[in-house]
């Protein structure tokens, strides 16, 4: 059984009158077993044919729990609904279709707080980022170097300004570039670099609601992670994200 409500997916495997947890089903399947435990209720046969086709989706969706709150997994959830011949909930169907077909995402005009003329592909990128924000999703913006990822991101950040502060984490070498670009293209954003001796002052400004965008480095995030996690950031932007691909 598959259930989706308000961006939350839950799965259950029914064995007679009892359910097996999806994590336990996948673990048993990965061990090459044919039965899954139902606790005190005995065992149930694994749906071998179905798992042979869909076990990889279930593994991605359930992680370590039987429920996942990541709306970016909507297309996978939709595939599972279709595989058990259940009708998709209207909200999931609409979201999955939009994610499957970028052409369904409305192209927006630049936000009023952006002082830049966006090229057509940048308009698509900003519109896509706005769509992700409205559905509480994240993704990778992977345009090539020099194609304006920063200005697309700033467009999304200035549009979301009323929702609270944002954090940009970037290599130390580009912190001032981020600051300069923000001041140039989104002057209404209250921006500060969180680096060096003024970090305590910046935190005070942030907590007092006097900053919209805090820009910092990977080294400072590692050093000040405890104080930064006390702040509720509406968005975190990770620049040069290949830097976080390993431990």
N, C-alpha and C positions, 0 to 999 in steps of 0.2 A: 504494500500500500504506500502511496506517495501523497504527501500533504504539503501544501504551500500556502502560507498566510503572512501577509505584510513583510515579504522578503525573507521569510524563514522557511526552510525546507526540513521536513522530517520524513523519515522512511521507517517502515516496519515490515518485517517478514513474518507471515502468519503460518504457524505450524499447528494445524487443528484449531483449537480454541485459544491458542497461546501465541505470543509474539517472541521473536528472536531479535536481539539488538543488531542493527546493521554492522557495527564494528566486529561483533563476534561472527557474523555470517562471512564477512570478508576475510577475517583471520582464518577461519576454518577452510574457506575456499583456497586461500594462499598456501595452506599446509597440505593441500591435496586430499582433504577429507570429503566424505559424501554426506555427513550428518553434522548438524549444529546443535549445540546444547540449548535446551529450554529451561535450564535450571532444575528445580525440583520436579518439573513436568516431563522430564525425559529428553528425547531428541526428536528432531525433524529432519527430513531429507532436504538437501540443498537443491534449489532449482538450477540444475547444471547447465541446461541449454541457455537459459536467460543470463546466468552469471558469465557464461562463456562469451557473451556478446557485450554485457553491460557492467561487469565487475570493475573495470577501470573507471567508469563514471561514478559508481558508488564509492569507490575508494577516494576519489577527488572530492566528492560531496560531503562525506561523513567525517573525514579526518579521524580524530580520536573520539568523537561523540556521535550521537545519533541525530544531531540537529546542526544546521549550518545557517548562519544569518548573513551570508554574503550574496547580495543581489546580483553581483557580476556572474554568478553561477546559473543565472536564469536559463540560458540556452541548454545547459546540461540537465537542469531540473525538467525542462520541457521535454527533452529526449526521453527521460525516464517515464514521465507521464504517458507519452505516446507508446513506449515499449510495453506498458501494462494495459494499454488501450483504455486509458482514463481520459476524460475530457479535461483540457487545461483550464484552470481558473482564469477568468477574464484578465485579471491584472498580470498574471504570469505570461499569458499568451501575448499580450500587447508588448510587454517588456522584452520577451524573448525575440519577438519578431523585429523589434527595433535594434536589438543587439546583433542579430543575425544579418541585418541589412542596413548598413550605414546610411543608405539613401533615405531611410525612413526618419532619420533624425533631422528635425527642422533646422535650416540654416538661419542663424540669427544675425541681426545687425550688430556691429560692435557696441559694447556697453558705453553708456554716456561718460563714464569716467576715464575712458581710454583716449589718449591724445596720439593716435597713430592711424594710418591708413593700412588696413589689412589686405593682403593679397587674397585671391579666391581660396587657395588651399589653406591659408591661415584662418579665414572665416570658417571653413569647414572644421579646422582643428579646434578653434575656440568654441564653436557650437557643440562639438563632441564633448569637450571638457565640461561645458555647462550642463549638458545632458547627464554626464556621469555624476556631477555634483548634485543635481536635483534628485538622483536616485541613490545617493550616498555610496557611490562606487569609486574605485580608483583604477588606474591603468597606466600603461607606459606610453608616453608621447615620444615617438622614436624618429622624428624627422632628422634628416642629415644635418651636420654642422653648418651653421650659417643660414638656415632657413627660418629662423625666428621662433624657436621654441619658447624663448623667454617672453617675448611679447604676447604670444598666445596664452601662456600661463598667467601673465599679469592681467590680461583681459578677464580671465576666469576669476582671479583673486579680487579684482576691483568690483566685479559684479556681485561677488559673495560677501563683500565687506560688511554689510549689516549683521551677518551671522556670527561675527567674532574674529579674533586674530588668527593669522596664518603663520606657519613656520616654513622657511626655506633652509634646507641643509645642503651645503655646496662645498667644493674644495676651497681651501683658504685663498687660493690665487684668484678666485672670481667673486669673492664676497663684495668687493667695492664695485665691481661691474654690475652685480645684481642691484646694489643700492642706487647706482647711477641710472640704470635702466628704469627702475621703479620711479625715481624722481622725474625722469624725462617723460615716460609714457603714462604714468598713473600718479600725477602729483597730489591727488587728493588722498592717497594712501599715506598714513603716518608710518614711516619706515625707520628702523634702526638696525644697526649691525651689532650682533651679540658676540663680542670678541674683545679680548684685552682687558684692561683695568676697569672699564665702565659696565661690566656685566651686571653687577648688583643694582646699579642705577637703572639699567634697561629692564631688569626684572620688576623693579618697583613701578616703572612706567607701564609695563605690560599688565601687571595686576591691577593697576589703577584705571585700566581701560583707555590708556593714552596712546597705544600703538595698534596698528592694523596688521603690520607685517614685521616679523623678526627674522633676520638673516644670520645664519651661523654656520660653523664648519663642522665637519665630521669629528675632528679632535675635540672640539668644545662640547658637542653632544655627548661623546663618551665621558668626558670629565664631569659635566654638569647634568647628567641624565636625570638624577633624582629631583632637582629643582625644576627642570623642564617638564617632567611628567606630572608635576603638580598643576600645570597650566592646561586648560581645555582649549586646544587648537582645533579650529574647524577644518583646517586643511594642512597637510604636511607635504611639501614639495621636496623631492630628493633629486638634486641635480647631479649629473654624471653618475647615474644610479648603478653603473657597473661596479662602483666602489663597495656596494653592499652585497655582492653576489656570493661571498664566502664569509667564513667566520671572522 
